[in-house]
Amino acid sequence: MTTQYGNQPTGQQHNGAPTAGASGNVFSIIAIVLGVIGFIFLPIVFALGGLIMAIIAKTVRHERLATIAIVVSAIGLVGGMVLGAIVVSM
């Protein structure tokens, strides 16, 4: 970076945008939590919302934990429905 008075370096360097640390997997982490909540109650709301967020995290944001979030949300959706059917039939 140069100063406004000429081509003298200021000692500051720009390396582009800052790298995303733990905040880079926000959608995936929320999707995992929604998938687990969906396994316990209201899977059609929570687990399906988690699955949609996980797919967005995978395709749009390219997050590392997105595949795990898809699996957890899908298991929460199917498992929650099966668990609900078992509880209702008792």
TAGI-V724930 format. One record per residue. N is the residue number from 1. PHI is phi as a letter, one per 40 degrees, with the letter a starting at -180 (NA if undefined). Layout:
# TAGI-V724930
{{N,PHI} {N,PHI}}
This chain:
# TAGI-V724930
{{1,NA} {2,b} {3,c} {4,c} {5,c} {6,i} {7,b} {8,c} {9,c} {10,c} {11,g} {12,c} {13,b} {14,b} {15,b} {16,g} {17,c} {18,c} {19,c} {20,c} {21,c} {22,c} {23,c} {24,c} {25,b} {26,c} {27,c} {28,c} {29,c} {30,c} {31,c} {32,c} {33,c} {34,c} {35,c} {36,c} {37,c} {38,c} {39,c} {40,c} {41,a} {42,f} {43,c} {44,c} {45,c} {46,c} {47,c} {48,c} {49,c} {50,c} {51,c} {52,c} {53,c} {54,c} {55,c} {56,c} {57,c} {58,c} {59,c} {60,c} {61,c} {62,f} {63,c} {64,c} {65,c} {66,c} {67,c} {68,c} {69,c} {70,c} {71,c} {72,c} {73,c} {74,c} {75,c} {76,c} {77,c} {78,c} {79,c} {80,c} {81,c} {82,c} {83,c} {84,c} {85,c} {86,c} {87,c} {88,c} {89,c} {90,c}}
